[in-house]
Amino acid sequence: MEGAKANGIDGAVPEHVKEERLARFMAKQADISAARLQSKIGKTIDVLIDEVDEEGAIARSRVNSLQQGQGRSTNGHDPSRKPSISPRAS
């Protein structure tokens, strides 16, 4: 962090090393997220609808992750496999 006293301590990690570590971490997290999202395809989950428009719906699952339906897709999903959100009786 700019201006932090710790920046002056001997052995501080160089900025380029920090950036490389962050990039590796973010790439690994993207792989984990993609696998988790892939595992949800074809499954039925309970959601709370946030928004509905002519393109479809945006909803949240119990773990507060966004779910999209009727043609909206998140990165890493095949848009030809359109998820659907159907009402369910309580």
C-alpha positions in Angstrom: 0.0 0.0 0.0 1.4 3.4 -1.0 2.7 5.3 2.0 2.6 2.3 4.4 5.6 2.1 6.9 5.9 -1.6 6.1 7.1 -0.6 2.6 10.5 0.4 4.1 11.1 -2.9 5.9 14.0 -5.0 4.5 12.8 -8.0 2.5 9.6 -6.4 1.3 8.1 -8.3 -1.6 8.7 -6.5 -4.9 5.6 -5.2 -6.6 6.1 -7.3 -9.7 6.1 -10.4 -7.5 2.9 -9.3 -5.7 1.2 -8.8 -9.1 2.3 -12.2 -10.4 1.1 -13.9 -7.2 -2.2 -12.1 -7.5 -2.6 -13.1 -11.1 -1.9 -16.8 -10.2 -4.4 -16.7 -7.4 -7.1 -15.0 -9.5 -6.6 -17.6 -12.3 -7.0 -20.5 -9.9 -10.1 -18.9 -8.4 -11.6 -18.5 -11.9 -11.0 -22.2 -12.5 -12.7 -23.1 -9.2 -15.7 -20.8 -9.9 -16.1 -22.1 -13.5 -16.2 -25.7 -12.2 -18.7 -24.8 -9.5 -21.0 -23.0 -12.0 -20.6 -25.9 -14.5 -21.8 -28.3 -11.8 -25.1 -26.3 -11.5 -26.1 -26.7 -15.1 -29.3 -28.8 -15.3 -30.0 -28.6 -11.6 -33.0 -27.0 -9.9 -32.3 -24.5 -7.2 -34.5 -22.2 -5.1 -34.0 -18.5 -5.9 -35.2 -15.1 -5.0 -36.0 -13.1 -8.1 -34.3 -9.7 -8.3 -35.3 -8.5 -11.7 -37.5 -9.6 -14.6 -37.5 -8.0 -18.0 -38.1 -9.0 -21.7 -34.7 -10.8 -21.8 -35.4 -13.0 -18.8 -34.7 -12.9 -15.1 -31.9 -12.3 -12.6 -32.2 -14.1 -9.3 -30.1 -15.0 -6.2 -29.7 -18.5 -4.7 -29.5 -19.2 -1.0 -25.8 -18.6 -1.0 -26.4 -15.2 -2.6 -24.8 -16.1 -6.0 -26.4 -14.6 -9.1 -28.4 -16.9 -11.3 -29.5 -15.8 -14.7 -32.2 -17.2 -17.0 -33.7 -17.0 -20.4 -30.7 -16.3 -22.6 -28.6 -14.3 -20.2 -25.4 -16.2 -19.4 -22.4 -15.7 -17.3 -18.9 -16.0 -18.6 -17.8 -19.5 -19.3 -21.3 -20.8 -20.1 -22.5 -21.9 -23.5 -25.1 -19.3 -24.4 -26.9 -21.9 -26.6 -27.8 -23.7 -23.4 -30.3 -21.2 -22.0 -31.2 -21.7 -18.4 -34.8 -21.1 -17.4 -36.3 -19.9 -14.2 -39.8 -21.3 -13.4 -42.0 -20.3 -10.6 -42.3 -22.8 -7.8 -45.1 -23.1 -5.2 -44.0 -22.4 -1.7 
